[in-house]
Amino acid sequence: MEFTGCDQVSQFVGKGKLTCFGKWKSLPEATDAFWDISHPLLSIPDGTISLLEKFVAHLFNGDISLPVDENRKHLVTKHGKLPQKIPPTSDALSLHIRRSTYLGGHIWGQADCAAPSMPSPSEWGWVQKDSAW
């Protein structure tokens, strides 16, 4: 699954495929979000983003009811976790979700199409427009 790391999308620090799969099994509603990002989307639905944020909070043993940035703060202040042991910021997670969706939905999701519809990565949000790319 490209969301938890592959050659083109980074993995979450210290979270391998088995850990991610175990967390997925205990949060089955994340399946809908993973299904969504494995198909070509013009934009990512808010519900999908919310489910992916819950999955990432669950992956880092956080409170799935808190927003991403609040969860980070909670894990550091209440549990004394090191920065590399907490979930990404909301901005970093947003870019991660877009990269995963672009790769999974547009690239791999259309691998069997003779003429796939591929938006430019910069148009779709894979890279920021002010980036050197």
Backbone torsions as a table, in degrees:
resi	resn	phi	psi	omega
1	MET	NA	126.4	-176.5
2	GLU	-66.8	-23.3	-177.9
3	PHE	-65.8	-33.6	-176.8
4	THR	-95.5	8.8	174.2
5	GLY	119.0	137.8	176.1
6	CYS	-159.2	-167.5	-178.3
7	ASP	-63.4	-31.9	-175.2
8	GLN	-103.6	-17.1	-179.3
9	VAL	-123.0	128.4	-176.7
10	SER	-65.3	156.3	174.8
11	GLN	-94.4	165.2	175.7
12	PHE	-78.2	135.1	-174.3
13	VAL	-54.1	124.4	175.9
14	GLY	74.3	8.3	-178.2
15	LYS	-116.7	98.7	-180.0
16	GLY	-82.7	-179.9	-176.8
17	LYS	-62.0	-39.8	-178.5
18	LEU	-66.2	-41.2	177.0
19	THR	-62.0	-46.5	-179.5
20	CYS	-62.6	-41.1	-179.9
21	PHE	-65.3	-41.1	177.9
22	GLY	-61.7	-42.5	178.6
23	LYS	-67.0	-35.5	177.7
24	TRP	-63.6	-43.3	-179.9
25	LYS	-61.6	-32.2	-179.3
26	SER	-89.9	-1.8	174.7
27	LEU	-134.4	68.9	-172.1
28	PRO	-61.7	-21.5	179.2
29	GLU	-66.0	-16.5	176.7
30	ALA	-66.4	-19.6	179.2
31	THR	-56.1	-40.4	179.4
32	ASP	-60.9	-41.1	179.8
33	ALA	-67.5	-43.3	179.0
34	PHE	-64.3	-35.0	176.7
35	TRP	-64.2	-45.1	179.9
36	ASP	-58.5	-47.8	-174.5
37	ILE	-77.5	-2.6	176.4
38	SER	-95.7	8.4	178.2
39	HIS	-126.2	151.9	179.5
40	PRO	-60.8	124.9	178.4
41	LEU	-123.9	142.2	173.4
42	LEU	-79.4	-30.9	173.1
43	SER	-151.7	158.9	-177.5
44	ILE	-92.6	122.4	-179.5
45	PRO	-61.7	146.8	179.6
46	ASP	-57.7	-37.9	179.4
47	GLY	-62.5	-36.6	177.8
48	THR	-67.2	-43.8	178.9
49	ILE	-61.8	-43.2	178.9
50	SER	-60.8	-43.4	178.9
51	LEU	-64.5	-40.0	179.0
52	LEU	-67.9	-36.4	175.9
53	GLU	-64.2	-40.8	176.9
54	LYS	-63.3	-42.1	179.5
55	PHE	-61.1	-44.1	-179.2
56	VAL	-65.7	-40.6	176.5
57	ALA	-61.1	-43.8	178.8
58	HIS	-63.6	-39.1	179.3
59	LEU	-59.9	-35.6	-178.9
60	PHE	-98.4	16.4	179.9
61	ASN	58.4	36.6	178.6
62	GLY	-96.2	-175.6	179.5
63	ASP	-88.4	112.7	-174.5
64	ILE	-70.9	-8.5	178.7
65	SER	-88.8	-9.2	-178.7
66	LEU	-92.6	147.8	171.4
67	PRO	-62.2	158.3	-174.4
68	VAL	-52.4	-52.6	-176.1
69	ASP	-67.9	-35.2	176.0
70	GLU	-66.7	-37.3	178.3
71	ASN	-62.7	-42.3	177.5
72	ARG	-58.5	-48.7	-178.7
73	LYS	-60.9	-44.5	-179.6
74	HIS	-61.5	-45.0	-178.1
75	LEU	-65.9	-34.5	179.8
76	VAL	-77.0	-48.2	-173.9
77	THR	-76.4	-39.0	-176.0
78	LYS	-86.7	-31.9	-174.3
79	HIS	-114.9	-3.0	177.4
80	GLY	62.7	30.3	-179.2
81	LYS	-72.3	147.1	175.4
82	LEU	-70.2	151.1	-178.5
83	PRO	-54.4	-35.3	-179.4
84	GLN	-75.0	-7.2	-179.6
85	LYS	-103.8	12.2	179.9
86	ILE	-117.8	159.7	-179.0
87	PRO	-63.8	161.6	179.1
88	PRO	-67.4	163.3	175.4
89	THR	-66.0	165.4	179.9
90	SER	-62.3	-37.6	178.3
91	ASP	-65.4	-45.5	179.9
92	ALA	-65.0	-39.5	178.7
93	LEU	-66.9	-37.7	177.6
94	SER	-60.2	-46.2	177.3
95	LEU	-64.3	-38.7	178.8
96	HIS	-62.1	-44.3	179.3
97	ILE	-62.9	-43.2	180.0
98	ARG	-65.4	-42.0	177.8
99	ARG	-62.0	-45.2	-179.7
100	SER	-61.6	-42.1	-179.6
101	THR	-68.6	-42.3	178.9
102	TYR	-62.1	-47.9	-178.1
103	LEU	-68.9	-50.1	-176.9
104	GLY	-69.9	-42.7	-176.2
105	GLY	-85.2	-49.3	-174.3
106	HIS	-85.0	-40.7	-177.2
107	ILE	-84.9	-65.4	-177.4
108	TRP	-74.4	-32.6	-178.2
109	GLY	-68.3	-14.3	178.9
110	GLN	-119.8	21.7	-177.3
111	ALA	-61.7	-24.1	-179.2
112	ASP	-95.7	5.6	-179.6
113	CYS	-91.1	137.1	178.3
114	ALA	-68.8	-35.7	-179.8
115	ALA	-133.5	77.3	-177.6
116	PRO	-67.4	151.6	176.8
117	SER	-93.8	108.3	-175.8
118	MET	-117.3	108.0	173.7
119	PRO	-71.4	156.4	175.6
120	SER	-64.8	139.0	178.2
121	PRO	-55.9	-36.9	-179.8
122	SER	-71.2	-33.1	176.8
123	GLU	-66.6	-36.9	-172.0
124	TRP	-88.4	-13.3	177.0
125	GLY	104.7	9.0	177.7
126	TRP	-63.4	-43.7	176.6
127	VAL	-120.3	155.1	178.5
128	GLN	-75.7	145.7	-176.5
129	LYS	-62.0	-28.0	179.6
130	ASP	-89.2	8.1	-179.9
131	SER	-71.3	159.6	-179.8
132	ALA	-70.9	-11.1	-179.7
133	TRP	-67.6	NA	NA
